[in-house]
């Protein structure tokens, strides 16, 4: 049985490293009542994590999951298949049934970074991910080099920030489900 997953490496690129045009594939997350988040997947930085995320998205694994943990000025966490059921007590414990090895880098966890959540051990990432919010810079020292960064927000950072401010309970679970309607992948530009 998985223990409660904590944040897996959500990666944020420095402003100097940001590109106007995405080079990698783009994930489009449609979030019910909030809008759309477009994320460039950094397949050169973390190829196994991007391949895993893409495979799960293409299998509709993420459709209907929720952002089950939200913390303003820090992050929003999703990707747990347990969050599809009516029992909020099991949220944060689910995954795809396997783990993938970490792909740590020196990419900092700045706002807009997509990173993989994991248990306390580094090689326990599976499907859960997190997105860094605006104002999250103070969390970098706890995340950098410890979680796998594998994407960056291209558009929709305002959606990420809005979700992080949803009313929540003492365990940082939104009081009303924040549902990921779908995750689709656009291939990398030729």
C-alpha positions as CSV (number, residue, x, y, z in Angstrom):
1,X,0.0,0.0,0.0
2,X,1.4,3.4,-0.9
3,X,1.9,5.9,1.9
4,X,0.6,9.4,1.4
5,X,2.5,10.9,-1.5
6,X,4.2,14.1,-1.0
7,X,5.3,16.6,-3.6
8,X,7.3,15.0,-6.5
9,X,9.6,17.2,-8.3
10,X,7.7,20.0,-10.0
11,X,10.1,21.8,-12.2
12,X,10.2,25.5,-12.9
13,X,12.6,27.1,-15.4
14,X,14.3,30.3,-14.8
15,X,13.1,33.2,-16.9
16,X,16.3,33.2,-18.9
17,X,15.7,29.6,-19.9
18,X,12.1,30.1,-21.0
19,X,11.5,29.9,-24.8
20,X,8.8,31.7,-26.7
21,X,8.0,28.6,-28.7
22,X,7.7,25.2,-27.0
23,X,10.3,22.6,-28.2
24,X,8.8,19.6,-26.5
25,X,5.3,18.1,-26.5
26,X,2.5,20.2,-24.9
27,X,0.0,18.9,-22.3
28,X,-3.3,20.6,-22.2
29,X,-5.2,20.2,-18.9
30,X,-8.8,21.2,-18.9
31,X,-10.0,21.9,-15.4
32,X,-13.8,22.0,-14.8
33,X,-14.9,25.5,-13.8
34,X,-11.3,26.9,-13.9
35,X,-10.1,26.8,-17.5
36,X,-7.1,25.4,-19.3
37,X,-3.4,25.0,-18.4
38,X,-0.9,24.5,-21.3
39,X,2.3,22.8,-20.2
40,X,5.5,22.2,-22.2
41,X,6.8,18.8,-21.4
42,X,10.6,18.9,-21.1
43,X,11.5,15.6,-22.8
44,X,15.2,16.4,-23.0
45,X,15.4,17.1,-19.3
46,X,13.3,14.2,-18.0
47,X,12.5,11.8,-20.9
48,X,11.2,8.9,-18.7
49,X,8.8,11.2,-16.8
50,X,7.6,12.8,-19.9
51,X,7.0,9.4,-21.6
52,X,5.2,8.2,-18.4
53,X,3.0,11.3,-18.2
54,X,2.2,11.1,-21.9
55,X,1.4,7.4,-21.8
56,X,-1.0,8.0,-18.8
57,X,-2.6,11.0,-20.5
58,X,-3.1,9.1,-23.8
59,X,-4.7,6.3,-21.8
60,X,-7.1,8.8,-20.2
61,X,-5.7,7.9,-16.8
62,X,-5.9,11.5,-15.6
63,X,-9.4,12.3,-16.9
64,X,-11.7,12.7,-13.9
65,X,-9.0,13.0,-11.3
66,X,-8.9,16.0,-9.0
67,X,-6.4,18.5,-7.7
68,X,-6.6,16.9,-4.2
69,X,-4.1,19.1,-2.5
70,X,-3.8,22.9,-2.9
71,X,-1.7,25.3,-1.0
72,X,-1.6,29.1,-1.9
73,X,1.9,30.4,-2.7
74,X,3.2,26.9,-3.0
75,X,1.6,24.3,-5.3
76,X,-1.4,22.3,-6.5
77,X,-1.1,18.5,-6.6
78,X,-3.1,16.1,-8.8
79,X,-2.8,12.8,-10.7
80,X,-4.1,10.4,-8.1
81,X,-6.7,7.9,-9.5
82,X,-8.1,7.5,-5.9
83,X,-9.4,11.0,-6.2
84,X,-12.0,9.8,-8.7
85,X,-14.0,8.0,-6.0
86,X,-16.2,9.4,-3.2
87,X,-13.8,8.8,-0.4
88,X,-11.5,11.8,0.2
89,X,-9.6,9.9,2.9
90,X,-7.7,7.8,0.3
91,X,-6.7,10.8,-1.9
92,X,-2.9,11.1,-2.1
93,X,-2.3,7.4,-1.8
94,X,-2.9,6.2,-5.4
95,X,-0.8,5.6,-8.4
96,X,-0.6,3.6,-11.6
97,X,0.7,0.4,-9.9
98,X,4.4,1.0,-10.6
99,X,7.2,3.5,-9.8
100,X,9.7,5.3,-12.1
101,X,13.2,6.3,-11.2
102,X,14.0,9.9,-10.5
103,X,15.5,12.2,-13.1
104,X,16.8,15.0,-10.9
105,X,18.3,18.2,-12.5
106,X,19.4,21.6,-11.4
107,X,16.3,23.2,-12.8
108,X,14.8,25.3,-10.0
109,X,11.2,24.9,-8.7
110,X,10.0,28.4,-9.7
111,X,6.4,29.3,-10.4
112,X,5.0,27.4,-13.3
113,X,7.2,24.3,-13.0
114,X,5.6,20.9,-13.3
115,X,7.2,18.3,-11.1
116,X,6.5,14.7,-10.0
117,X,5.2,14.0,-6.5
118,X,6.5,11.0,-4.6
119,X,6.6,9.3,-1.3
120,X,9.5,9.9,1.1
121,X,11.9,7.7,-1.1
122,X,13.1,9.3,-4.3
123,X,12.2,6.3,-6.5
124,X,8.5,6.2,-5.7
125,X,7.0,8.5,-8.4
126,X,4.2,7.2,-10.5
127,X,1.4,9.4,-11.6
128,X,1.0,12.2,-9.1
129,X,2.4,15.6,-10.1
130,X,2.4,19.2,-8.8
131,X,2.5,22.6,-10.4
132,X,4.2,25.5,-8.6
133,X,2.2,28.6,-8.0
134,X,3.1,32.3,-8.0
135,X,4.8,33.3,-4.8
136,X,6.3,29.8,-4.3
137,X,9.9,30.8,-4.5
138,X,10.6,30.3,-0.7
139,X,9.9,26.5,-1.2
140,X,12.8,26.0,-3.6
141,X,15.3,24.9,-1.0
142,X,13.0,22.0,0.0
143,X,12.3,20.9,-3.6
144,X,15.3,21.6,-5.9
145,X,17.3,18.5,-6.7
146,X,14.8,16.3,-4.7
147,X,11.9,16.2,-7.1
148,X,11.9,15.6,-10.9
149,X,11.0,18.7,-12.9
150,X,9.5,17.7,-16.3
151,X,7.5,20.6,-17.5
152,X,6.7,24.3,-17.4
153,X,3.5,26.2,-17.8
154,X,3.2,28.0,-21.1
155,X,-0.3,29.4,-20.5
156,X,-2.7,29.2,-17.7
157,X,-0.6,30.2,-14.7
158,X,-3.6,32.3,-13.6
159,X,-5.6,29.1,-13.5
160,X,-3.0,27.3,-11.4
161,X,-3.0,30.2,-9.0
162,X,-6.8,30.4,-8.9
163,X,-7.0,26.7,-8.1
164,X,-4.4,27.1,-5.2
165,X,-6.7,29.6,-3.6
166,X,-9.8,27.3,-3.5
167,X,-11.3,26.9,0.0
168,X,-9.7,23.9,1.6
169,X,-9.8,21.7,4.7
170,X,-7.1,21.2,7.3
171,X,-5.4,18.6,5.1
172,X,-5.3,21.2,2.2
173,X,-7.9,19.3,0.2
174,X,-10.3,21.6,-1.7
175,X,-13.8,21.6,-0.1
176,X,-15.3,21.2,-3.5
177,X,-13.6,18.9,-6.1
178,X,-11.4,20.6,-8.6
179,X,-11.8,18.1,-11.5
180,X,-9.4,17.5,-14.3
181,X,-11.8,16.9,-17.2
182,X,-9.1,15.8,-19.6
183,X,-5.3,15.8,-20.3
184,X,-4.4,15.7,-24.0
185,X,-0.9,15.8,-25.5
186,X,0.1,17.7,-28.6
187,X,3.3,16.3,-30.1
188,X,6.4,18.4,-30.3
189,X,6.7,20.7,-33.2
190,X,8.8,19.4,-36.1
